[in-house]
Amino acid sequence: MLALPSSTRDQREPVQPSRPRPPPPPMAAPHLIELLIERLLGLVARDDYDLARAGFERRGGAFSALDTWNEERLRALADDIVVTRAASLQTSLTLQPEEHAWLVGMPTAERSLFVVEENERLRCLLGDAVYRATFADAPSARLRVGDIFDGRIALVGEVIRVLPGMIFHAEEAHQSLRALVQQARAQGTAHDVILDGLMRMRMRHDRFVSIHARHIYRFESLEVVEIKAASWKARDKKPAGFPSGKKG
């Protein structure tokens, strides 16, 4: 969890949807953080990038340019790569003060499941923390009260900021998602297992557009890795050695 000052914390197949879903708010022109992440990615060796992507897809499901969620996944992948390498990459760039502040905050960025509340507050659904953030950046300016997303927040200077790689869960899935998360927390399921499982459910929800979210967002499907089959048909398809999901 982020160590925050008290002023900032309050105690591979194309998919053709058959039913309309409202698109996410449009992205504005690239913001400083997006341009900085692009520069940092340029410093990552191709083999290292491919290895990181393979690991990301093992956890969250494979995707390609043919998929409707491709851009969203690429931004989340970029966050994943840069956050874990920020400390080693920062010496390779000449940075402006704001860029440096972002880079200093990245290595300690917290990934979680957040719901957006009034007055630019983010409530962590995997814990009890509520963060007072700023949504002034182009990526986070898309956030609206009630949104639930998997993403990372970082302390940039004295302000909580949201990294661009947010993965949103559709409103129709929120009730089932909240029930799933409550059960997972009660069972002591590790946060990464919850987040990665929900990411795969989001992909199934987009792929199986005729199936209601309550049949996809289910606790017993958290560790199912197959995304090209409905979760109740793929519940036994776990790779050898897949983590049990229990903390400790």
Secondary structure, 3 states (H helix, E strand, C coil): CCCCCCCCEECCCCCCCCCCCCCCCCCCCCCHHHHHHHHHHCCCCHHHHHHHHHHHHHHHCCCCCCCCCHHHHHHHHHHHHHHHHHHHHHHHCCCCHHHHHHHHHHHHCEEEEEEEEHHHEEEECCCCCEEEECCCCCCHHHCCCCCEEEEEEEEECCEEEECCCCEEECHHHHHHHHHHHHHHHHCCECHHHHHHHHHHHHHHHHHCCCCCHHHCCCHHHCCCCCCCCCHHHHCCCCCCCCCCCECC
